[in-house]
Amino acid sequence: MRAAEEAAFANGVAVEALMDRAGAAVAAVIRQFFPRAGKAIVFAGKGHNGGDALVAAACLRQAGWELDLRLIFPEEDCAELTRKKLAAFRRDEVPLAPVVERAEARPSGLIVLDGLLGLGAKHLLREPVRTAAQAINRFRREENAFVFALDLPTGLDGDTGEADPDCVVADCTVTIGFAKHGLVIDRAIDLVGRLEIVALSDLAIAPSPANDLVACAHSLGAVLPRRKFSAYKNEFGRIGVVAGSPGFIGAALMTTEGALRGGAGLVELFVPREIYSMVATAAPAEAMVKPVRSYRDLLEEKIDVWALGPGLGRAEAKDLLRVIERAPAPMVVDADGLNLLSGDIEILKRCAGPRLLTPHPGEMKRLFDSGKMSRAGTSRNFTDAFPATLLLKGARTIVAERGRPLSYNSTGNPGMATGGMGDVLTGVCAALVGQGLSLYDAARVGAWACGRSAEIAIFERGESEPSLLPRDVIKNLGTAFQELHR
């Protein structure tokens, strides 16, 4: 990142111009999550990270936010450009408050911006930064403040992911240019939170192990092309959903709705005869529901993409495994489809068509027990061993494929830790494959869109992490997809 900045400066890009754009972009991210103005406490350090935070604070104030600035170093110790931004901020006579003072009562939510330390800072904290980091965590813990970290949470090493005991716990980290390696590794997840990348066109950054790996709106926008005016349904895939069993018809319905909202041209839902009448009554009017006498008959169906597994149970395992192995069309395999595969994983080496597997950590362990290996290491080893695309679900969902870089998803929240979210994702991914995306890109876009939809439900539609349901994700997929094209 430093090399990219130096190259930009050598090409005539002014340091201050870069700071202004970075700070404005950080403010835009905050307003994306909190569309209505509220109160923000901004902790600013003495370096350029603090300058970025001051620019962001000025932008928020202009948008109507109440600002409380906490400068933790004497002004004379600050970098020249940071002092300039501080002077500009003070022109509106906003008083500086003591670092550890509690926030006043407020009518709406409180956010805190961590602009204490930036790129290059090591994880071991010294005073007064340690006290400031403790104060940020206290606001989060005691006043339910939503914490944004600028570039990285103070106390986290951006290269290694090592963290100080008093490291800031961020709900969202807004990083400039690209995601540093230390932000995406497993042990940093609960400190980094949601990861948002601010891309600045002046920073000509060569691909790096972390840069290509984080899926975000600006990197995925071109993957899902806009539709031609003359488009018709057969261009967007006939999706065959194989899901549901007695007691689990909801899984079939959610997968089907995910496929419909994901953009499929046609969706056919295949269910056992004993639940056909119930499913046909409850299914979306846009889907075709068909009873299945024997799963082996599915091999005769003309389907462009299969979505198989949610709520199937273990009945007729032999026939289902035959479908997984012999169906020539691409297939997204989830839930009970994965459980069946775990008993004969070598089938993946004989499949007639490409396969995307979407396990959660427990299913992944049954498929491929890699011991204490990291999620990244597990994903690489699995795709090296088997010719399949992998979407390993979690707080930082990983998409892996042999010969392709690992891709970490940037969206989502803990509210998605509820039954049925994976069923929706399965349907969305299948629909995206039906629209011409590779399995790798469909997994990346699908994970991003479902995660972003969950965020929209909470930050714009009044849901909360405990109340969030899969139907909320389905409902907001349209807004999420619109963001990709913006």
Phi, psi and omega per residue, in radians:
M1 nan -0.748 3.096
R2 -1.045 -0.723 3.128
A3 -1.096 -0.675 3.128
A4 -1.139 -0.728 3.114
E5 -1.108 -0.787 -3.126
E6 -1.091 -0.662 3.107
A7 -1.141 -0.691 3.116
A8 -1.126 -0.739 3.138
F9 -1.140 -0.682 3.131
A10 -1.119 -0.474 3.129
N11 -1.553 0.177 3.031
G12 1.717 0.057 3.101
V13 -1.342 2.186 -3.106
A14 -1.305 2.447 3.125
V15 -1.010 -0.751 -3.110
E16 -1.137 -0.668 3.124
A17 -1.094 -0.704 3.116
L18 -1.138 -0.715 3.115
M19 -1.107 -0.755 -3.128
D20 -1.067 -0.743 -3.115
R21 -1.268 -0.653 3.102
A22 -1.134 -0.804 -3.140
G23 -1.102 -0.724 3.111
A24 -1.110 -0.656 3.127
A25 -1.174 -0.665 3.095
V26 -1.089 -0.770 3.104
A27 -1.069 -0.660 3.126
A28 -1.123 -0.669 3.102
V29 -1.120 -0.773 3.129
I30 -1.031 -0.760 -3.125
R31 -1.244 -0.398 3.046
Q32 -1.135 -0.687 3.124
F33 -1.456 -0.548 -3.125
F34 -2.213 1.447 -3.057
P35 -1.090 -0.512 3.135
R36 -1.656 2.439 -3.113
A37 -1.107 2.484 3.103
G38 -2.474 -2.505 3.123
K39 -1.980 2.377 3.134
A40 -2.247 2.290 3.000
I41 -1.797 2.141 -3.056
V42 -1.964 2.057 3.066
F43 -1.682 2.057 -3.075
A44 -2.033 2.273 3.053
G45 -1.530 -2.988 -3.030
K46 -1.600 -0.219 -3.099
G47 -1.622 -2.884 -3.092
H48 -1.227 -0.401 3.019
N49 -1.068 -0.702 3.052
G50 -1.132 -0.641 3.080
G51 -1.101 -0.749 3.065
D52 -1.008 -0.742 -3.131
A53 -1.118 -0.660 3.120
L54 -1.153 -0.680 3.079
V55 -1.125 -0.770 3.108
A56 -1.050 -0.716 3.132
A57 -1.086 -0.747 3.132
A58 -1.088 -0.699 3.121
C59 -1.147 -0.720 3.109
L60 -1.108 -0.752 -3.142
R61 -1.079 -0.691 3.111
Q62 -1.100 -0.495 3.130
A63 -1.518 0.097 3.056
G64 1.772 0.112 -3.138
W65 -1.353 2.595 2.972
E66 -1.491 2.189 -3.039
L67 -1.954 2.420 3.078
D68 -2.250 1.826 -3.046
L69 -1.630 2.312 3.104
R70 -2.092 1.702 3.085
L71 -1.584 2.090 -2.949
I72 -1.658 -0.170 3.079
F73 -2.011 2.688 3.013
P74 -1.014 2.548 -3.065
E75 -1.003 -0.640 -3.095
E76 -1.186 -0.292 3.114
D77 -1.509 -0.150 -3.060
C78 -1.392 2.709 3.061
A79 -1.068 2.674 -3.059
E80 -0.988 -0.800 -3.100
L81 -1.204 -0.612 3.086
T82 -1.132 -0.687 3.085
R83 -1.095 -0.657 3.130
K84 -1.112 -0.747 3.132
K85 -1.201 -0.579 3.078
L86 -1.138 -0.755 3.130
A87 -1.094 -0.700 3.119
A88 -1.132 -0.677 3.133
F89 -1.169 -0.669 -3.087
R90 -1.264 -0.314 -3.089
R91 -1.016 -0.423 3.118
D92 -1.595 0.227 3.045
E93 1.023 0.850 3.029
V94 -1.629 2.041 -3.067
P95 -1.246 2.588 3.042
L96 -1.456 2.455 -3.116
A97 -1.923 2.710 3.080
P98 -1.050 2.596 -3.039
V99 -1.046 -0.746 -2.964
V100 -1.735 0.115 3.123
E101 -1.124 2.488 3.112
R102 -1.329 2.666 3.105
A103 -1.248 2.597 3.085
E104 -1.289 2.860 3.101
A105 -1.016 2.514 -3.044
R106 -2.408 2.587 -3.131
P107 -1.376 -0.371 -3.103
S108 -2.314 -2.997 -3.061
G109 -1.127 2.746 -3.137
L110 -1.968 2.347 2.998
I111 -2.061 2.679 3.078
V112 -2.201 2.328 3.089
L113 -1.887 2.095 3.118
D114 -1.590 1.790 3.073
G115 -2.084 0.697 -3.035
L116 -1.416 -0.916 -3.087
L117 -2.319 2.585 -3.129
G118 -2.076 -2.747 -3.093
L119 -1.001 2.376 3.121
G120 1.726 -0.301 3.111
A121 -1.239 2.483 3.099
K122 -1.600 2.948 -2.949
H123 -1.397 -0.337 -3.125
L124 -1.420 2.084 -3.020
L125 -1.591 2.577 3.032
R126 -2.127 2.834 3.097
E127 -1.246 2.603 0.017
P128 -1.527 0.129 -3.088
V129 -1.148 -0.669 -3.126
R130 -1.045 -0.814 -3.137
T131 -1.074 -0.703 3.116
A132 -1.133 -0.726 3.110
A133 -1.095 -0.718 3.088
Q134 -1.071 -0.690 3.131
A135 -1.129 -0.727 3.112
I136 -1.055 -0.793 -3.138
N137 -1.147 -0.562 3.110
R138 -1.186 -0.709 3.074
F139 -1.052 -0.708 -3.133
R140 -1.181 -0.756 -3.053
R141 -1.305 -0.775 -2.997
E142 -1.664 -0.444 -3.088
E143 -2.094 0.183 3.078
N144 0.985 0.583 3.092
A145 -1.193 2.551 3.044
F146 -1.640 2.103 -3.002
V147 -1.757 2.176 2.981
F148 -1.815 2.254 3.045
A149 -1.805 2.371 -3.132
L150 -1.647 1.996 -3.109
D151 1.322 -0.875 3.018
L152 -2.836 2.691 3.089
P153 -1.130 2.327 3.123
T154 -1.047 2.216 -3.097
G155 1.808 -0.049 3.096
L156 -1.852 2.327 3.061
D157 -1.410 2.060 -3.078
G158 -1.168 -0.322 -3.139
D159 -1.580 -0.710 -2.998
T160 -1.896 -0.357 -3.055
G161 1.430 0.038 3.059
E162 -1.168 2.579 -3.040
A163 -2.367 2.501 3.013
D164 -1.236 2.618 3.094
P165 -0.984 -0.488 3.120
D166 -1.754 0.378 3.134
C167 -0.958 2.436 3.069
V168 -1.079 2.336 3.050
V169 -1.690 1.893 -3.073
A170 -1.676 2.550 2.985
D171 -1.526 -0.467 3.087
C172 -2.612 2.273 3.068
T173 -1.888 2.125 3.127
V174 -1.780 1.873 -3.048
T175 -1.884 2.529 -3.030
I176 -1.661 2.293 3.052
G177 1.544 -1.183 3.114
F178 -2.806 2.888 -3.113
A179 -1.421 2.096 3.113
K180 -1.210 2.666 -3.017
H181 -0.972 -0.706 -3.088
G182 -1.139 -0.265 -3.122
L183 -1.446 -0.352 -3.005
V184 -1.889 -0.086 -3.118
I185 -1.349 2.802 -2.973
D186 -0.977 -0.792 -3.008
R187 -1.247 -0.189 -3.135
A188 -1.663 -0.128 -2.993
I189 -0.970 -0.847 -3.059
D190 -1.302 -0.195 3.074
L191 -1.653 -0.576 -3.089
V192 -1.456 -0.660 -3.075
G193 1.176 -2.595 3.088
R194 -1.066 2.439 -3.091
L195 -2.005 2.112 3.102
E196 -2.099 2.344 -3.118
I197 -1.897 2.249 3.044
V198 -1.715 1.947 -3.131
A199 -1.592 2.170 3.081
L200 -1.937 2.122 -3.024
S201 -1.104 -0.408 3.139
D202 -1.232 -0.329 -3.112
L203 -1.607 1.710 3.129
A204 -1.440 1.619 -3.020
I205 -1.788 2.170 3.075
A206 -1.213 2.636 3.125
P207 -0.951 2.429 3.137
S208 -2.344 2.914 -3.105
P209 -0.973 -0.506 3.134
A210 -1.716 -0.494 -3.020
N211 -1.088 -0.877 -3.088
D212 -1.252 -0.218 -2.915
L213 -1.607 -0.239 -3.082
V214 -1.745 2.041 -3.129
A215 -1.473 2.105 3.118
C216 -2.480 3.051 -2.987
A217 -0.997 -0.790 -3.056
H218 -1.246 -0.399 3.127
S219 -1.571 -0.303 -3.095
L220 -1.826 -0.206 -3.036
G221 -0.973 -0.671 -3.098
A222 -1.410 -0.209 -3.094
V223 -1.255 -0.601 -3.123
L224 -1.866 1.686 -3.040
P225 -1.234 2.707 3.026
R226 -1.207 2.639 -3.102
R227 -1.420 2.540 3.030
K228 -1.212 2.647 -3.140
F229 -1.076 -0.516 -3.079
S230 -1.563 0.200 -3.060
A231 -1.091 2.635 3.056
Y232 -2.439 2.897 -2.894
K233 -1.037 -0.613 -3.078
N234 -1.173 -0.233 3.115
E235 -1.390 -0.200 -3.000
F236 -2.038 0.320 2.921
G237 1.607 2.382 2.957
R238 -1.707 1.924 -3.051
I239 -1.704 2.224 3.071
G240 -1.804 1.996 3.132
V241 -1.714 2.136 3.098
V242 -2.002 1.770 -2.994
A243 -2.786 2.824 3.044
G244 1.584 2.632 3.082
S245 -2.855 2.996 3.140
P246 -0.921 2.182 -3.110
G247 1.570 -0.143 -3.082
F248 -2.311 0.704 3.141
I249 -1.275 -0.408 3.125
G250 -1.050 -0.644 3.138
A251 -1.079 -0.727 3.133
A252 -1.132 -0.715 -3.103
L253 -1.192 -0.746 -3.124
M254 -1.175 -0.680 3.089
T255 -1.099 -0.725 3.130
T256 -1.116 -0.796 3.126
E257 -1.142 -0.624 3.070
G258 -1.060 -0.725 3.129
A259 -1.160 -0.725 3.132
L260 -1.116 -0.841 -3.121
R261 -1.276 -0.336 3.096
G262 -1.374 -0.122 3.036
G263 1.873 0.242 -3.135
A264 -1.106 2.544 3.089
G265 -1.263 -0.777 3.112
L266 -2.465 2.510 3.098
V267 -2.257 2.170 3.059
E268 -2.003 2.236 -3.119
L269 -1.887 2.071 -3.129
F270 -1.799 2.118 -3.084
V271 -2.333 2.729 3.080
P272 -1.034 2.607 -3.089
R273 -0.995 -0.618 -3.039
E274 -1.188 -0.313 3.097
I275 -1.992 0.105 -3.055
Y276 -1.003 -0.841 -3.059
S277 -1.100 -0.700 3.127
M278 -1.155 -0.769 -3.111
V279 -1.194 -0.729 -3.129
A280 -1.075 -0.588 3.121
T281 -1.267 -0.649 -3.035
A282 -1.619 -0.286 -3.021
A283 -1.204 2.692 3.058
P284 -1.007 2.510 -3.109
A285 -1.059 -0.434 -3.080
E286 -1.342 -0.222 -3.091
A287 -1.703 2.631 3.033
M288 -1.759 2.156 -3.116
V289 -1.818 2.241 -3.078
K290 -2.238 2.318 3.103
P291 -1.334 2.560 -3.119
V292 -1.993 2.144 3.056
R293 -1.405 -0.811 3.097
S294 -2.519 2.362 -3.098
Y295 -1.100 -0.422 3.136
R296 -1.125 -0.375 3.118
D297 -1.189 -0.321 -3.122
L298 -1.092 -0.444 -3.120
L299 -1.141 -0.259 3.118
E300 -1.602 -0.136 -3.085
E301 -1.372 2.567 3.082
K302 -1.622 1.600 -3.072
I303 -2.161 2.433 3.124
D304 -1.479 -0.649 3.141
V305 -2.534 2.394 3.096
W306 -1.812 2.533 2.954
A307 -2.170 1.903 -2.949
L308 -2.216 2.316 2.947
G309 2.358 -0.768 -3.022
P310 -1.009 2.154 3.040
G311 1.189 0.320 -3.077
L312 -1.314 -0.528 -2.977
G313 1.304 -2.929 -3.079
R314 -1.936 0.142 3.099
A315 -1.197 2.567 3.120
E316 0.955 0.692 -3.094
A317 -1.010 -0.692 -3.084
K318 -1.088 -0.768 -3.126
D319 -1.219 -0.644 3.118
L320 -1.154 -0.718 3.091
L321 -1.105 -0.601 3.100
R322 -1.125 -0.698 3.108
V323 -1.121 -0.781 3.121
I324 -1.021 -0.708 -3.080
E325 -1.342 -0.700 -2.901
R326 -1.827 -0.268 -3.140
A327 -1.124 2.188 -3.084
P328 -1.345 -0.353 -3.108
A329 -1.338 2.711 3.048
P330 -0.993 2.638 -3.079
M331 -2.486 2.372 2.977
V332 -1.750 2.134 -3.065
V333 -1.975 2.227 -3.082
D334 -2.443 2.924 2.914
A335 0.891 -2.103 -3.074
D336 -1.156 -0.416 3.014
G337 -1.085 -0.685 3.091
L338 -1.208 -0.687 3.125
N339 -1.095 -0.654 3.072
L340 -1.162 -0.730 3.133
L341 -1.101 -0.573 -3.087
S342 -1.079 -0.381 3.087
G343 -1.430 -0.255 3.135
D344 -2.689 1.150 -3.020
I345 -1.130 -0.375 -3.134
E346 -1.128 -0.268 3.072
I347 -0.955 -0.585 -3.109
L348 -1.022 -0.446 3.138
K349 -1.395 -0.141 -3.088
R350 -2.090 0.118 -3.048
C351 -1.124 2.476 -3.110
A352 -1.344 -0.286 -3.140
G353 -2.472 3.006 -3.126
P354 -1.207 2.571 -3.079
R355 -2.259 2.347 3.021
L356 -1.955 2.092 3.116
L357 -1.781 2.396 -3.060
T358 -2.197 1.105 -3.073
P359 -1.410 2.632 2.841
H360 -1.507 3.018 -3.020
P361 -0.963 -0.674 3.135
G362 -1.142 -0.761 3.096
E363 -1.140 -0.633 3.125
M364 -1.114 -0.677 3.138
K365 -1.134 -0.629 3.106
R366 -1.241 -0.591 3.129
L367 -1.271 -0.696 -2.926
F368 -2.770 1.547 -3.085
D369 -1.375 1.878 -3.114
S370 -1.827 0.315 3.092
G371 1.187 -2.278 -3.084
K372 -1.658 0.268 -3.141
M373 -1.119 2.613 3.112
S374 -1.100 2.835 3.098
R375 -1.070 -0.671 3.118
A376 -1.120 -0.795 3.129
G377 -1.106 -0.719 3.097
T378 -1.063 -0.771 -3.111
S379 -1.113 -0.771 3.139
R380 -1.112 -0.816 -3.097
N381 -1.117 -0.684 -3.130
F382 -1.134 -0.830 -3.100
T383 -1.282 -0.362 2.992
D384 -1.243 -0.572 -3.080
A385 -1.484 -0.512 -3.036
F386 -2.293 2.441 -3.115
P387 -1.412 1.163 -3.125
A388 -2.417 2.788 3.005
T389 -1.648 2.446 -3.062
L390 -2.106 2.290 2.964
L391 -2.044 1.744 -3.103
L392 -1.590 1.855 -3.032
K393 -1.241 2.691 3.130
G394 2.800 -3.020 -3.117
A395 -1.100 -0.444 3.024
R396 -2.310 1.338 -3.062
T397 -0.910 2.375 -3.128
I398 -1.949 2.330 3.008
V399 -1.965 2.250 -3.075
A400 -2.356 2.575 3.060
E401 -2.715 2.477 -3.124
R402 -0.988 2.236 3.120
G403 1.475 -0.002 3.120
R404 -2.073 2.676 3.103
P405 -1.212 2.608 3.007
L406 -1.061 2.484 3.103
S407 -2.147 2.146 3.111
Y408 -1.708 2.315 3.078
N409 -1.359 2.601 -3.065
S410 -1.879 -0.201 -3.014
T411 -1.817 3.025 3.054
G412 1.949 3.036 3.138
N413 -2.754 2.955 -3.095
P414 -1.094 -0.293 3.090
G415 -1.103 -0.302 -3.136
M416 -1.387 -0.051 3.130
A417 -1.432 1.146 3.125
T418 -2.600 2.671 -3.063
G419 -1.060 2.408 3.091
G420 1.828 -0.341 3.140
M421 -1.075 -0.706 3.141
G422 -1.166 -0.546 3.102
D423 -1.127 -0.764 3.097
V424 -1.054 -0.803 -3.130
L425 -1.044 -0.711 3.121
T426 -1.016 -0.806 3.130
G427 -1.136 -0.728 3.134
V428 -1.091 -0.811 -3.132
C429 -1.072 -0.737 3.125
A430 -1.085 -0.721 3.131
A431 -1.099 -0.685 3.141
L432 -1.175 -0.670 3.050
V433 -1.093 -0.677 3.114
G434 -1.097 -0.404 3.123
Q435 -1.590 0.137 3.019
G436 1.834 -0.022 3.122
L437 -1.329 2.582 2.991
S438 -1.143 2.827 3.107
L439 -1.043 -0.667 3.141
Y440 -1.083 -0.858 -3.125
D441 -1.254 -0.619 3.102
A442 -1.092 -0.687 3.111
A443 -1.146 -0.738 -3.129
R444 -1.146 -0.832 -3.141
V445 -1.168 -0.725 -3.128
G446 -1.085 -0.785 3.126
A447 -1.123 -0.746 3.134
W448 -1.101 -0.826 -3.068
A449 -1.131 -0.740 3.129
C450 -1.151 -0.720 3.107
G451 -1.128 -0.741 3.141
R452 -1.182 -0.638 3.097
S453 -1.083 -0.688 3.089
A454 -1.109 -0.668 3.107
E455 -1.148 -0.740 3.135
I456 -1.071 -0.710 3.140
A457 -1.037 -0.639 -3.099
I458 -1.462 -0.829 -3.003
F459 -1.483 -0.340 -3.101
E460 -2.158 -0.285 -3.045
R461 -2.042 0.108 3.005
G462 1.497 0.122 3.068
E463 -1.428 3.020 3.087
S464 -2.301 2.977 3.122
E465 -1.042 -0.774 3.108
P466 -1.175 -0.533 -3.036
S467 -1.572 -0.197 -3.038
L468 -1.071 2.340 3.131
L469 -2.193 2.764 3.085
P470 -0.967 -0.589 -3.136
R471 -1.121 -0.495 3.086
D472 -1.189 -0.648 3.085
V473 -1.135 -0.805 3.118
I474 -1.010 -0.754 -3.050
K475 -1.115 -0.548 -3.033
N476 -1.832 0.172 3.136
L477 -1.082 -0.598 -3.130
G478 -1.045 -0.784 3.125
T479 -1.125 -0.694 3.132
A480 -1.091 -0.802 3.133
F481 -1.113 -0.616 3.107
Q482 -1.064 -0.659 3.141
E483 -1.106 -0.564 3.113
L484 -1.092 -0.611 -3.103
H485 -1.522 -0.134 3.077
R486 -1.635 nan nan
